[in-house]
Amino acid sequence: MTDDKALTVHAVFDTREMADLAIEHLVQHQGIDRTDVFVEADGPQNTSGTRASGADVPDEQSDSGQSAPHLRGLIKVSADVRLNEVDATVGALRKLGAIDVSAR
């Protein structure tokens, strides 16, 4: 985002599924450009969150040999948003299950 009147909103989630839904919501419903949305582990280790969900949970009838997800920490979603969009973005992320939300 090239707008100098912007803040970065940070939110942490305990599942990759919730982080993915938050990203989809920010782009499709909040109108934030996908290039202004970022996702990463909220710490030094690769992680899929702190608990399994969605595609992380192996299907009981599947024999795919899928390994367990790396549940080593939270997932951080960040988005660069215009000042007038900060409150709506923070509110949306909280509704979508963010554990912690901040804007800087």
C-alpha positions in Angstrom: 0.0 0.0 0.0 1.5 3.3 -1.0 -0.9 5.4 1.1 1.1 7.1 3.9 -2.1 7.4 5.9 -2.3 3.7 6.8 -1.7 1.4 9.7 -0.9 -2.3 9.9 -3.5 -4.4 11.7 -2.1 -7.5 13.3 -4.2 -10.5 14.5 -3.3 -13.9 15.8 -5.3 -17.1 15.4 -4.9 -20.5 16.9 -5.7 -22.5 13.7 -4.7 -22.1 10.1 -8.3 -22.5 9.0 -9.3 -19.4 11.0 -6.4 -17.5 9.6 -7.3 -18.5 6.0 -11.0 -17.4 6.6 -9.8 -14.1 8.0 -7.6 -13.5 4.9 -10.5 -14.4 2.6 -12.8 -12.0 4.5 -10.3 -9.1 4.4 -9.9 -9.4 0.7 -13.5 -10.3 -0.4 -15.6 -8.3 2.1 -13.3 -5.6 3.4 -11.9 -4.9 0.0 -8.3 -5.0 1.1 -5.9 -5.7 -1.8 -4.4 -9.3 -1.4 -0.9 -7.8 -1.8 -1.5 -5.9 1.5 -2.4 -9.0 3.5 0.4 -11.2 5.0 0.4 -14.5 7.0 3.2 -16.0 9.0 4.0 -18.0 12.1 3.8 -15.9 15.2 7.2 -17.1 16.4 10.3 -18.8 15.1 8.9 -22.2 14.3 6.9 -23.4 11.3 3.3 -24.0 12.5 -0.3 -24.8 11.6 -1.6 -23.2 14.7 -2.0 -24.5 18.2 -4.8 -27.0 17.5 -5.9 -29.0 14.5 -8.9 -28.0 12.4 -10.2 -28.2 8.9 -7.8 -29.8 6.5 -5.3 -30.3 9.3 -7.5 -33.0 10.8 -6.9 -36.4 9.1 -9.9 -38.1 7.7 -10.7 -41.2 9.8 -11.4 -43.2 6.7 -8.3 -41.9 4.8 -5.2 -44.1 4.6 -3.1 -41.4 3.0 -0.3 -41.6 5.5 -0.7 -37.9 6.2 1.5 -36.7 9.0 0.1 -34.7 11.9 0.1 -30.9 11.5 2.9 -28.8 13.1 1.0 -27.4 16.1 3.8 -25.3 17.5 2.3 -21.8 17.9 -0.1 -19.2 16.7 -0.5 -17.8 13.2 -0.3 -14.1 12.6 -2.3 -12.3 9.9 -1.3 -8.7 9.1 -3.0 -6.2 6.8 -2.0 -2.7 5.7 -5.2 -0.7 5.8 -6.2 3.0 5.4 -6.8 4.9 8.6 -10.6 5.0 8.0 -10.7 1.2 7.6 -8.8 0.3 10.8 -11.9 0.0 13.2 -13.9 -2.1 10.7 -10.9 -4.4 10.1 -10.2 -4.8 13.8 -13.8 -5.6 14.5 -14.0 -8.1 11.6 -10.9 -9.9 12.8 -12.3 -10.2 16.3 -15.6 -11.6 15.0 -13.6 -14.1 13.0 -12.0 -15.5 16.1 -8.7 -13.6 16.5 -7.1 -14.2 19.9 -5.4 -10.8 19.9 -5.8 -7.8 17.5 -3.7 -4.6 17.4 -3.0 -1.8 15.0 0.3 0.0 14.6 
